[in-house]
Amino acid sequence: MGDAAPSGKPDHPASREKDVPWRLITFGALALYAVLIVLFNRKQVEVSFVFFSAEISLLVLILLCVGIGFAAGYLFDELQARRRRSGRPSAEK
């Protein structure tokens, strides 16, 4: 009796999730967004990598920058964790 909604139907979260396939809609929207990124960033650009230059796709450059950002964030997090374990104060305090 406690699990029935005022309308008399059972109020289970699983039954509400089946009404709208939110995961499928979200996945489709993200896939469409990824395709648009690829289509709009196909232009070739010249990039100087300090010691050499290369002409690469703008999309490859964007992915390279994102990868460098993720790597820097991961390394910074590891440095903070190491400082916490050793008892040294971090720069935030």
N, C-alpha and C positions, 0 to 999 in steps of 0.2 A: 504494500500500500504506500510505503514511503518513496518508492522509486517511480511512481506514476506522476506525470505532469498534470496540471489542472484540466487539460483537454481529455484526459483519460488514456492517452497514449503513453507508453513507457518512455522515460526521458533518459536515454543512454547516449553518452558522447559518441559511441561508435556508430549509432544510427544516424547522427547528424553529419558525421564525416562522409558517409556514403552518398549524401545528397549532392554535394558539389565536389568534383575531383580536384581539390586545390593543389595537390602535388603535381598532377599532370598539367594543370594550367600554368603553374609557376615554372615547371620544367620547359614547357613550350615557349613561354615568354622569354626565359633566359636563352634558349636555343635560338630564337628569332633575333634577340639582341646580339648574340655572338656572331650570327651570320651578317648582320648589319655592320658590326665592327669590322669584320673581314672585308666586306664590300667597299666600305668607305675609306679604308686605310690601305689600299693596294698600291698607292703611289710609292715610287722609289725615291729615297732620300740619301744624301751623302752624309756619312757620320765619321767624325774624327775620333779615333780611340787612342789618343795621345801619341802612340808610337806608329800607328798606321791609320789609313782611312779606308772606308768601304762604302759601297752603295748597296743599301739593303732596303727591304720593304718597311714602310712605316709601322705596320703591324708587328713585325719582328722586333723593331726598336721598342715599341710599347711593351711587348712581352718581356724583353730583356730588362727594361727598367722595372717592371713589376717583380721579376725574379730577383733582381738586385735588392729591391726594397724588402721582399720577404726574407731574403738571406740576412740582410742587415738587422731586421727586427728579431729574427731568431737568435743571431749572435749577441745582440744587446740583451735579450731576455736571459740567455745563458750566463752572460757576464753578471747580470743582476742576481741571478740565483746563486752563483758562485760566491759573490760578495755576502749574500745573506747567510750562506752556510759557514763561511769563515768568520762571521761576526763583524766584519768591517761595515761601517755605515755607507749607505748608498748616497748618490748625489741628490736624491729627492728629499732627504731629511734635512 
